Amino acid sequence: MLRLKCEVLDRILLRRTKEGKSDDLVIPPKYIVLRKDPFDPFEADYYQAAYTQSQTQFNAYVSSGNTLGR
């Protein structure tokens, strides 16, 4: 596969950027939709447990002086 890439594909493939082909290429504008979907009860429990565990671990680091800035 490495030989294929180096000896064949690199010679026949041409990479183009949007800017380089902007005259020939009509690209639609980027459309971004932000959604705020609620977790189901199982997901909410999982992420709350992960948050609580990481907060407890961080507080232990602060108590022992193992954080930056001290």
ABEGO torsion letter per residue (X at the ends): XAAAAAAAAAAABBBBBAAAAAAABBBBBBBBBBBBBBBBAAAAAAAAAAAAAAAAAAAAAAAAGABBGX
